[in-house]
Amino acid sequence: MEGTILELAKICRQKELLCMHDNVDDLIESALNTKLLSINSQCLDKKEQEV
């Protein structure tokens, strides 16, 4: 019984790490998207100023 509980605890820890990993990936993706939008916006502003 104790072995089963330890095994379940180990699985839960692994799942928590996977969830944290997914959250970090989402945060990085969101930050990159925000940066790309900012760069695109700056490029559009420059083009409008040139016209």
LINLINBEL-V304475 format. One record per helix or strand. SS is the DSSP state (A for helix, B for strand). FROM is the first residue (numbers start at 1). TO is the last residue. If there is no record, write none. Layout:
ss=SS from=FROM to=TO
ss=SS from=FROM to=TO
//
This chain:
ss=A from=2 to=50
//
